Amino acid sequence: MYFKRLKDLRIDNDYLQKDIAKYLGITQQYYSRYELGQFTIPIEQIIKLAKLYDVSIDYIVGLSDEKKIKTRKK
């Protein structure tokens, strides 16, 4: 599945593919295939990326245009 925001987030945060690949424990070539939509990204990797970029998983996968999840006050 292709997630366009992966590349956008990486570039906006001044990371190279090799930086993200090292963070995820994979090769740069493998990470490149995530960005191109050639490989399905495991949920564990999406969670790590959401934490790294401080955005919601929904934002990464394109289900929301809000970078952060809005929480309700009690």
Secondary structure, 3 states (H helix, E strand, C coil): CCCCHHHHHHHHCCCCHHHHHHHHCCCHHHHHHHHHCCCCCCHHHHHHHHHHHCCCHHHHHCCCCCCCCCCCCC
